[in-house]
Amino acid sequence: MCMQTRLLLTVFIFLFVIQAKAHPTKDTITTITINAVGGLQYDVTRFKVKPGAKVRIIFTNKDDMSHNLVITKPGARLEVVNAALSLGNDGQKINYIPHVPAVLWSLPILGPGETKTVSFIAPGAAGIYPYVCTYPGHGVVMYGAMYVTNGEMPAIKDDPNIPPNKKTDAGEDDSAHHDHMTPKIAHAYQEEPPYVCRIFIPDASPAAIAVRLPHELSYCWDAGTCHLRYAWQGGFLDNADIWKGHHDAYGVILGTVFFYDKTDYPLQVDKPGNIPVVAFKGYQLLKRYPEFHYTINGIDVYELIKPKEDGMGLIRTFRIPKTDRTIWFVADPGDGVSYQSSGGKWINGKLKILPGEAGRFTITMTKNKP
């Protein structure tokens, strides 16, 4: 090789190296940092990535309660929350992350101060992929959204995919990938009843569900024990301590309790005194009223609760579509209400429901007069 050729080759290599240093390869991983903070919330409630992008989520629990983070298929948040709730006592072993197709990626339950990371390839299909804490009692209010898109996210105040208490009128997003919003103390439910609020509430398990009804009626239905715990009239709940992040805080009932279930369990199989094994299967909204689905000794039960037209109590509609067993509805004289039924036969304060009557029946509970 002649001297001139060597010189040209050396110059070419030198220029190539300089060019490479001037244009370093960009980090192709989109890193998102999400913290669990006080008040059952994530500090980042939405972010966006491009379809097919490499994504890394760094999740830290800065709260004094336990939390996880589960990313689901579009529209599957409540499905996954209910599936986690139905795990019952076995949920802790698998971090309350159900083995269902709707779960795409997850980070396990973290104690205070712990950090975990998950990396994945974003879906190729554009869409809104929810993420949620599936620890019992958290999933209805503690969630966010991963936008997989080449476009822009909607304005925060118009975004239906984030908790209502995280919406703001501040305007556009703070950055291309994050919404760093100052937590706003508010209720996580709408104003017009009926509506459902999953929250810590007195005298119930962490899986309790509070429901607001018309006529200023409310009730607590416990998904952990699968029954109506109590009902009250007046205001709904004061959740201020929870939203402020107070440890072990509960919603405060704003009203007067008029019914409190004092039985061992209200539905019994074959004969009174047979306390069934129960399992929660979720709920569906029927014109915004929740219909709870659970099993007693493996028998499917559906329960829908609405207010009486005069506002003086509740009407509980039960559906037990497939059973060849006798069902008993058990009441206690100290419950605070009087009972009427659409079928069956009352025997010493207990309602006997034959298999042919169990397909659909109602129990009307009327407040006792002072």
Summary of the structure (lengths in Angstrom):
residues: 370
radius of gyration: 26.8
end to end distance: 110.4
largest distance: 113.7
contacts: 1126
relative contact order: 0.10
helix: 14%
strand: 42%
